[in-house]
Amino acid sequence: MNSSGSYYELYRGSSIGMSLIDTLDDLVHSGRLEPQTAMKVIASFDKSITEVLADKVKARLNFKGHLDTYRFCDDVWTFLIKDVNFKLDNQSTVQADKIKIVSCNAKKPGDPQ
């Protein structure tokens, strides 16, 4: 989240975010929804998914891999990791050739540091 009180738009690129945007786009193009209303829905999605993931998801996992690239820009960390092994809560494992992790500040404006 940034200091203006708006939320990160990261989750718009997720499958649920893209489905929402496609549906809203169809409704706007068919004249059944005003563009301003669609933008309010998307802003509400940004806020809701951020809060739900922070408050409701309790699953954990561990992973190991080889750090390929990292960068820090505009208070956002990005890590590109290769040959990754994930160990889930239930002790099952998952492997991936490469992953990208984007990490943003979770503090809301006005929250103590």
N, C-alpha and C positions, 0 to 999 in steps of 0.2 A: 504494500500500500504506500502511496506517496503522501507528502505532507499536506496536500490540498484536501484530503479526506476521501479521495476516490480510491478505488481498489485496483490492484493489478489486473491486467487483461490476459494473463497467462492461460487461463483455463478456457478461453474462447477457442483455442486451437485443439482442445480435447475433443473426443468423439461426441460427447454430449453438448459441448459448446458449439461445435460446427453444425450439429443437427438443429439446435435452437436457432442459430443464425440463418440456416437454410430455410427453416419453416417461417421465420419472421420475414425473410426476404420474399418468399412466395406470397405471404399475406399482404405485404406492402404492394407488391406488383399487381396483385389481383384487386387492389383497392379496398380490401377488407380491414386494413389496419393503417393508421397514420404513421409516417416515418418517426415522428417524435415519440410516439408510444412504443414503437419497436426499440428505440434507443433507451427508453426508460426500462424496458424489460431486460435488455442486455446489461445495463448498469446494475439492475437488481440481481441478475445472475452472477455478475462479478462479485458482488457483496456476499450473496448467499452461499456460493460454493466455497469461497474463502473461509467463511465462518463455520460452515458445516465440516469441512475437512479439518479445521483446527480443533473443533470441539467434540466431534463425534467419532472420528477415526482413531482407533487405539492400536491397530495392528502395527507390528514392528518387523523389521528385517535387518539382516546384516549383509554386507557385500564386500567382496574383494575384487580388485582389478588393477589394471595398469593405467595410471593417470597419463593421458596423452596431451591434453591442453587444458589450461584454466585461464580465466580472465575475470576481472572485477571492473565493472563500469556502471555508473549511475546507481550505486548501492545494490547491484545485482551481481552475484557470483554465477559463473557458468563453468561447468566441469565436463570435459569429454573424456570418457573412460572406456578402455578397450579390454577385451577378454574378461568379462565380469561374471562372477559367480554370486548368486543371491541365496541366502539361507533364510527361509521364512519361519514364522512363529511355530508352525507345525513340523518343523525340521526338514521339510521338503526343500529341494534345491532347484534353481532355475539358472540357466546360463544364457548369456547374450554376447554377441561379438563386440558391440559397442553401445554405449548409452550416453545421453546428455542429461545432466542435472542442472536445473536452474533454481537458484536459491535467492529468495527475496526477504527483506526485513518483515517480520510478522507483526511488529508493534503498530498499534493504531495511533493516529495523531492524538495527543493529549495523554496517552498512557505513560506511566513512569518508565524511564530507560532501564 
